[in-house]
Amino acid sequence: MALLRERVPAGVAALVGVALAAPSVVAPTWRLTTLDSERGLVLFDQQDWGWGRSQVLGPGGGVVQDLQNPFGLVLLVGLLALTAAGAVAWVVTASAWTAAAPVASATLLGRLATTVSERHGRAVRDDVHGLAATGSSTTAGALESLAAVVLCVAVVLMVLTLAHWHVPSAWVAWLRRLVDRRAAVTEGRAPAGGRPSTITSRPEGEHLSGPAVGLGDADRERR
């Protein structure tokens, strides 16, 4: 079982997207802290997970409310597993059923895009009736947002591969010329904005290898 080189970029992108989204299974992606503006006391600390869990902590850190969403958790874990398995199959085999890989990746992308848009679109109140509320994405939330971007790239690459799209040969030739020119500039073989230099050095001592030049009688009389 060998790797299919043309499919590696899309497969790797899908696996990276799964790895970036995995922390959102166990860690909250959004945090909303409510403070007493006058005393600076934390009244509530609300933490939300992308799959639907919501937990509220009181002033002493005790759990005031913890709402679970088992269906959302199972759905997210299942999509992560299917996408990872599809990405591996996508890279190692070209059979027809591997077309399920872009479907799984697109489904996970849609799920993450929904939670990311909801999280970034939340309005945060500030200083209302003596209360100050501050909301922000957590580290897991930032990784989840990045996962959505990476999965979008993976889906696009998979679709282009299935459509047998290739980079035009003219573009490839242009890129090769650009790379060769950059390499020549780096090595000092060509100026930054022109063609490679054709100046060559002459062998050492070449000016001494010709016949000797002496003064004739006419030259002596002039002197």
Phi, psi and omega in degrees: 000113184251157178283140174268105190301321182291345180258353184298314182303315180293318180296317179295319179299319179295318179294322177295319178298320177296317180297322180289329181275342184302320180301336181290350176289321186251345185240146178292150179256349182218142180223129179237117182250126179252125184243153169277112186300325185281318183261349181068026183264135177284119180269314180217146176230102184262132179236131182240139175261152181294335182269006170117355179283143178222126182232135180241127178252143180275186181302323181270007181090001178285151181281116178271323182208138179217099181261123182261163175217078184303321180298317178296323179293314179298320180297315181294313180297319178297318179293322177297315180294316180295320180294318179296314179296318179296323180294320178295314179297325180299325185277329189259349181213151181247021180294163187295327185288348177289353174297346176290341180299309177296330178294314179297318180295320180292324179293315177297321178299317179297320179296315180291321180297325178295311181293323180294316180295322178294321182291316181283343180267004181288138175269135181249121178284153181216125177055062176247115180056043178080006179245139178242121180249131180233122180241144180199158176283145177273181177299318177297324178294319178296320177294324178296319178297318178294324178299321179298320179293315181295319179294327176298317177297318180298316181296317179299315180296320179295318180295319178295324178294316179296330179277002180057042178274135179231153177293129179306143184298328179296321177294319179298315179297319179296318179296321179295317177298321180295317179295318180296321180292319178297320179295322179295319178296318181297321182276356179080017181268354182206148174291159185298328185242016183220196182276164178301141182291142180251010180289127179239151180272146179274150181302145181294132177083009183296328182289347180263353185274352180280176179292150181292144180251121180241175180264133177275180180296321181297323180292323180294320181297321178297327181286000000 
